[in-house]
Amino acid sequence: MSITIKTPEEIEKMRIAGRLAAEVLEMIEPHISAGVTTNRLDQICHDYITQQQQAIPAPLNYHGFPKSICTSINQVVCHGIPNDKPLKDGDMINIDITVIKDGYHGDTSKMFFVGKAAPHATRLAEVTLECLYKGIELVKPGAFLGDIGHVIQKHAEANHYTVVREYCGHGIGREFHEDPQVLHYGRPGTGVKLEAGMIFTIEPMINAGKRDVKLSKKDGWTVETKDRRLSAQWEHTILVTDSGHEVLTKRSEEKF
């Protein structure tokens, strides 16, 4: 697979898919509270995507993934599967949404807190969001993917956190995962040179402890920190424009 430069028509479809994905995160926020199960959140998102948006939840049955959203709690890095365990006060949870509309994908995720969060948890989430924003700021024609990875790694490590290396951002469009891979670490001036019309995700996974992770043998999806310390992630889908970038999954709370 090679990197596809999206046509104006494809970009418009990606804008729509991105906006829908952002709206799911905005819709689900009031439902996140102590006592609710991630299965319930999954059902609410599934119904909203399929009935209100007339779209398709991309994770459902993707390589056998059993649910419509990913819910990654506390030490879970990514790909957490919704279940019947109730959320409890103090939990932090990443909800990862990908919708397909008219054949094109919009992919985004956000951290949420249940009840009163511990200061070290909110700090991790804040720095991870800063990592994402610092990466997005560098997106423009002529920049390199290594520039993005470097600024994310530098900011995370300056705050005494670590960057997960086994999972990364990716090109996106008609396919859920396309070229290029978007690493969240690296050296400036290396990797793919950005061109207008490229669309990809930036989705740093930042750990409070060591960067090592482990994949669940039980379900083959859930990725956790090996030391069981907290992990945070935020994700946006980004278009490289002629003069810079456009965040296709921007939420109404965000100023870009």
MOCORWO-V574209 format. One record per pair of residues at least 6 apart in sequence whose C-alpha atoms are under 7 Angstrom apart, sorted by the first residue. I is the first residue (numbers start at 1). GAP is how many residues later the second one is. Records with the same first field share a line. If there is no record, write none. Layout:
# MOCORWO-V574209
I: GAP + GAP
This chain:
# MOCORWO-V574209
1: 178
2: 177
3: 176 + 177
4: 194
5: 192 + 193
6: 191 + 192
7: 190
13: 91
14: 90 + 91 + 92 + 159
15: 233
17: 82 + 83 + 84 + 87 + 88 + 89
18: 88 + 89 + 230 + 231
19: 229 + 230
21: 76 + 77 + 78 + 85 + 86 + 87 + 228
22: 86 + 227 + 228 + 229
24: 21
28: 17
32: 82
33: 54 + 81 + 82
34: 52 + 53 + 54 + 55 + 80 + 81
35: 51 + 52 + 53
36: 50 + 51
37: 46 + 47 + 48 + 49 + 50
38: 33 + 44 + 45 + 46
39: 43 + 44 + 45
42: 26 + 27 + 40
46: 11 + 22
49: 6 + 7 + 8
50: 6
55: 44 + 45 + 46
56: 43 + 44 + 45
57: 11 + 41 + 42 + 43
58: 10 + 40 + 41 + 42
59: 6 + 8 + 9 + 10 + 39
60: 6 + 7 + 8
67: 14 + 15
69: 27 + 28
70: 9 + 10 + 11 + 12 + 25 + 26
71: 8 + 9 + 10 + 11 + 22 + 23 + 24 + 25
72: 6 + 7 + 8 + 21 + 22 + 23
73: 18 + 19 + 20 + 21
74: 17 + 18 + 19 + 156 + 157
75: 149 + 150 + 153 + 154 + 155 + 156
76: 146 + 147 + 148 + 149 + 155
77: 128 + 146 + 147 + 148 + 154 + 155
78: 144 + 145
79: 142 + 143 + 144
80: 141 + 142
81: 141
88: 26
89: 25 + 26 + 27
90: 23 + 24 + 25 + 26 + 27 + 28
91: 22 + 23 + 26
92: 19 + 20 + 21 + 22
93: 18 + 19 + 20
94: 15 + 16 + 17 + 18 + 139
95: 14 + 15 + 16
96: 12 + 13 + 14
97: 10 + 11 + 12
98: 7 + 8 + 9 + 10
99: 6 + 7 + 8
100: 6
103: 71
104: 69 + 70
105: 67 + 68 + 69 + 71
106: 131 + 143
107: 129 + 130
108: 127 + 128 + 129 + 141
109: 125 + 126 + 127
110: 124 + 125
111: 14 + 122 + 123
124: 84 + 108
125: 107
127: 29
128: 76 + 78 + 104 + 105 + 106
129: 105
131: 21 + 24 + 25
132: 20 + 70 + 71 + 72 + 102
134: 17 + 18
135: 13 + 16 + 17
138: 10
139: 101 + 105 + 106
140: 54 + 100 + 101 + 103 + 104 + 105
141: 53 + 54 + 55 + 99 + 101 + 103
142: 51 + 52 + 53
143: 50 + 51
144: 45 + 46 + 47 + 48 + 49 + 50
145: 37 + 45 + 46 + 47 + 48
146: 40 + 41 + 42 + 43 + 44 + 45
147: 40 + 41 + 42
148: 36
149: 34 + 35 + 36 + 37
150: 35 + 36 + 37 + 38
152: 32 + 33
153: 10 + 31 + 32
156: 6 + 7
161: 45 + 46 + 47 + 48
162: 44 + 45 + 46 + 47 + 48 + 49
163: 21 + 42 + 43 + 44 + 48
164: 41 + 42 + 47
168: 13 + 14 + 15 + 16 + 35
169: 12 + 13 + 14 + 32 + 33 + 34
170: 7 + 8 + 9 + 10 + 11 + 12 + 30 + 31
171: 6 + 7 + 8 + 9 + 10 + 28 + 29 + 30
172: 6 + 27 + 28
182: 20
184: 20
195: 45
196: 44 + 45 + 46
197: 42 + 43 + 44
198: 41 + 42
199: 38 + 39 + 40 + 41
200: 37 + 38 + 39
201: 34 + 35 + 36 + 37
202: 33 + 34 + 35
203: 30 + 31 + 32 + 33
204: 29 + 30
205: 26 + 27 + 28
206: 25 + 26 + 27
207: 23 + 24 + 25
208: 21 + 22 + 23
209: 18 + 20
210: 17
212: 13 + 14
213: 10 + 11 + 12 + 13
214: 9 + 10 + 11 + 12
215: 6 + 7 + 8 + 9
216: 6 + 7
236: 11 + 13
237: 10 + 11 + 12
238: 7 + 8 + 9 + 10
239: 6 + 7 + 8 + 9
240: 6
